[in-house]
Amino acid sequence: MVGVLSSQGLSSWPTIAGPLHCRFYALPFYFLGPVLGYNIITAEALNLFYYVVVLILIYLLGKEVFSARTGLIATIAIGLWPSFLLHSTQLLRDSLSTAFVLALILLLTFVLKRKLSYRSVLWMSIVSLLLIILFWLARGNIWNIVIISLGIAGLLLALRMIVERRLLFANVLLFVVIFGAALFVPSRIESTSLQGMKPPVAIFAISPESRTYKNGFWTRLLTQVRARREGFRVYTSTVSNLDSEVTFNSTWDVIKYLPRATVIGFFAPFPRLWFEAGTVGRAGRLLAGSETLIMYLLYVPMVIGAWRNRSNLGMWLLLLVGSVSLIVLGLVVVNVGALFRLRYAFWILLILIGVEGVRKEKIH
């Protein structure tokens, strides 16, 4: 990519073939490579930007839903989360997609918590459209989770208007813009993917790909769930796989597996794996195990925080989106290493509630 930019100029950047996150990484290599060399250090300028953006979004989300203090404590805790800190230094798209998830949830929180003006809706609509486009390009393979999250937000917004007995025109308008973009962007833009992999298909979105299936909606959804699950079997580190022999041949197979998927999504890797040697030794397993143990302990104050904030629609958005997303990941991701990376954005939502629970418990 740097070679293309060097020969054809920066104007060729939008048309370079490759995943969006790789195209973003090409820029620091293009500008800083001649000075720092073509190594991992050159990529850290962009990784640092992603890291700071994620932390800012965590603080803003915590402040909007709970308080500035909760947002600050959660930001520090997540910023020092060992594996998250280590993964944020690598050439991965997870930091970018995590930022997109948090930005989308923050926008939806504005819709649920505030009484928006039409002027604010105008600029927030522009930001939303840009976010949806970039999100689809970067992480089209989790687009169904995006649609589910929007569905949850829509139900909570309707509940707010019923309770308050008023129609929030501006809030509804912004939500319609975000939801409409999420449905129609996949039909206009092809999501980028890794070399050798087919572009993602958004079953819940309105796109030509989703209409090419001859079967019904549930059959299409089952086909995609099975395909996603099959895709994670290509990981060479099979020692980190869970239930890789399980296949879904019917809707009933999926329903029967949901309890197990819930356990995997919330609690994997299980204690048995914490002390075994992985492909790179025991250190990584012990680190993952210690972090998982912290999450086990944090689930208790999370329940307390959820109960004490049960009238807070923003809390319900974090709880439902985080929980449903973990269950979906447990359903399709058979490799625990991949699950750990994909889970960060949704763990963050639950950690915010847990921090609020711990803080309230300490105060009382």
N, C-alpha and C positions, 0 to 999 in steps of 0.2 A: 504493500500500500504506500509506503514511503517512497518507493521507486516510482510509482505512478504519480504521486504528488510532485516529486522532484522533476519529472519529465513533462508533465502536463499542467502543473500549477494547482493552486488551491481550489480553483473553480471546478476541478474534476472530483473533488471530495464527495459531493452528494451522489455521484453515479458509480463510485467504486463498489465493486461486488464484494459483499461480505456482511456479517452481522453488524448491527448498529454499534454494539459496545466495542467491537474491533476497530471500526472506523473512528470512534472517539479516541481509542488508544493510539491510532496512527498519528494523531496531531502532536502529542508531546514527543513522540519519536521523530517526527519530521522537524520540529522546532528545536528540541533539546538533544536529539541523538548525536549530532556532530560535536556537541560540547561534552555531554555526560557519557556518551557511548550507547550502543544499542543493547541495553541490559535492563534488568528489573528496576534499577534506580530511576531510570528515565520515566518509567510509568508511574512512579510514586507521586508526581505532581498532580496527576489526574485522580489517583486513588485518594490522595489527601483531600482534594476538593469533594469527592463523593462522601468521604467519611465525615467531613464538617457539615455538609448538607444534611446527611442523615441525622446527626446530632441536633442540628437546629430544628429539624422537623419533629424530632422526639420531644424537644422542649416545648415547641409551640403546641403540639398535640396535647401534652400533659397539662399545659397552662390553660388551653381552651376547654378541655373536658373537666379538669379537677382544679388545680391551682398552679401558680408559678413554682412553688416549692416542690410539689410532686413532680412537675416537669423537670426541674433541675436535678433532683435526686435520681430520677430514672435515666436522665441523660448521662450522668456520671457513671451510674452502674452499668449501663449498656456500652458506654464508650470504653470502659475498662474490661468488658466481657472478653476473656482471653481469646477464644476461638473466633469471635466476631472481629476482634482487632487484627488477628493474624490473617483471616480471610480477606479483610479489607485491603491488604497490601498486595494481593495477587491479581493476575490478569484474568479476572472473572467478571461476569455481568451481574453478579449478585448484589454488589453495592449499588449499582445503578438501578436495578429493579426494586431493591428495598426502598430507595429514595422515592421511586415512582409510586409504590404502594402507600407509603406514609403520606405523600403529597395528596394522593387521591382521597385517603381517609380524612385528612385535614380539611379538604374542601367539603366533603360530605358532612363533617362535623360542623362547619360553618352553616350549612344548610339546616342542620337539626337544631343548633343551639342559638342562632342569631335571628333577628328580624332584619333581613337584608333590604337595602335600598336598590332601586333600579340602576343607579350609577355604579354601585359595587358589583352588581350582577353583570354589567357590561364587561368590565375588565376581568372578572373572575371567569366569565364564559370564554374569553380569549385564552386565558391561562389553561382552562380545562381542556379546550380543543387541542392545544399544543401538547398538553400532558398526555391526553388519550392517544394521540398519534405516536408520540415517542414511546409510550408504554407498549402499544401494540407492536411497534417495530422491534423493541428490545425483548419483550417477554410475551409474545403471542401464545406461548404454550400454557400460560396460566390464565388465559382470557376468560374462561368459564368461571373462575373464582372471582374475577372482576365483576362479571355480570351478576353473580350471586350476591356479592357485596352491595352492588347498587340496588338489587331487589330488597335486601335487608334495610338499606337506608330509606328506600321509598316507603316501606311499610311503617317505619318509625316516624317518618315525616307525616304520613297520613294520621298516625296515632296522635302526634302532637296537635295537629289541627283539629282533630275530634275533641281532644281534652280541652283545648283552649277555645273551641267553638268559633274559629275564625279561619279564613282562607288566606294563607301567606302567599300572595301572588308572585312576589319576587323570588322567594325561596323555591317555589314550585317551578318557576321559569328556569332557574339555574339547574335544578335537578333534571328537568326535561332536556336541557342542552347536554349535560354530562351523559345521561342515559342514552339519548339519541345518538351522540357521537360514538359511544361504546358499541351500539348496535350496527351503525352504518360504516364506521371507519374500516372494518375488515373487508368490506365489499369494494373499497376504493384503493386500498394500499395493501401490498403483499408484505406480510411480516417476514423479517429476515431470520435466517436460521443458520446453524452451523453447517459447515461443508459436509455434503453427503446426506443431510437430513432433509426431509420434506418440510415445507413451510407449514406452520400450525394452522389448524382449521378451528374456527370458533363456532361450535355447535349452537351456542345460545345467542349468537349474533346473526344479523341479517347479511349474508354473504353468498356469492355464487357457489363457493365450495360447499356450504351447508345445504344448498338446494340440489346438489348433484346426487345426493343419496336418494335411492328409490324407496328405501324403507321409511318407517315412521320415526318420530322424534326419539322415542326411548331406545329404539334399535340403533339409531345414529349415536346416541349418547353412550350406549353400551359399547359400541364399536370403538369409540374414541377412548373410553376408560381402559378397555383391553389393550388398545394400541399404545397408550401412554405407559401402561404397566409393562408391556413387552419391551418398550424402549429403554427402560431402566435396567433391563437384564443384560445390556451390552457392557455394563461396567465390569472391568477386569477384576476388581477387588470383590470377588464373590463371597469372601469370608465375612463381609459386612452386610450381606443380603438377609432379608427376613421374608419368609413365606414366598420365596421366589417360584416355588412349584405351584402356587395357587393361580388358577385362571378363572376368568369370568365368562361363562357361556350363556348366561341368562340373567335377567334382572333379579331373579330370586337369589342367584349366586352373590350378586353385589349386596343385596339386603342382608343376607346371612353373614357377610364379611364385615358389615359396618361396625359391630361392637369391637371386633379385632382391629379394624382400621382406627377406631377411636383410641384404643389403648396404644397402638403404635404411634399415632400422631402426637399424643400428649406425653408418652412415657418412654419411647425408644430413644437411645439404646438402653436395653434392660440391664440390670446389675450383672448378669452373667457375662456380658460382653465387656464390662468396664476393665476387667483384669486380664483379659486374654490379649495375646500379641496380635496386632494387625499387620498389614503389609509394610508398615514403617516402624514396627516395634510397639512397645507398650505405652510410650509417652502420650501419643495421640489418644489412645483408648482411655487412659487415666484422666486426661484433661476433659474429654467428652463426658466421661462418667461423673466427674466432679461437678461439671456444669449442669448435667441432667439432675443430679442430686439437689442442687440449689433450686432448680425449677420445681422439683417435687415439693420442697419446703415452701416455695413461694406460692404454690397453688392454694395453700390454706389461707394466707392473707388475701389472695385474689378473691376467694369466695367471700371473705369478710368485707372486702372493699366493694364487691359487686352488690352485696346485700345492703350495705349502708348507703349506696348510691343508686338504689333500685329505681328512683324517680328521675335519674339522670339519663336522658336519651343518648347522650354522647358515650356514656359508659356502656350502654347496651350495644351501641354500634361496635365499639372495641371488642366487647366480649363475644358477640355473635359472629362477627367477621373473623376474629382470631380463632375461635373454637371450630367453626365450620371449615375454615381453611385447613386447620390441622387435621381434621377428619378426612378431608378430600386428599391431602397429601399422604396420609396413612393408607388411603385406598389405592393410590396409583404408584407411589414411590417404594420400591422394594429395597433400595440400597440406603443404608443408614447414613453413610457419608453425604450422599446427595440430599437426603431428608434434612440433615442438620443444616446445610447451607440454605435450602429453600425455606426453611422454617423460621429463619431469623426475623423477617418482617412481621410475621404473625405472632411469634413469641413476644416481640416488642410490645404489641398491643396488650397482651395479657400481663406483661411485666409492669406496664403503667398502672393497671388496676391493682396489681399486687403491692406496688410501692404505696399507692394510696391507702390500701388496707393496713400495711405496716405502719405508716405515718399516723393514721387515725388511731390505731391500736395503742401506739406509744403515747399519744396525746391523752387518750382516755385513761 
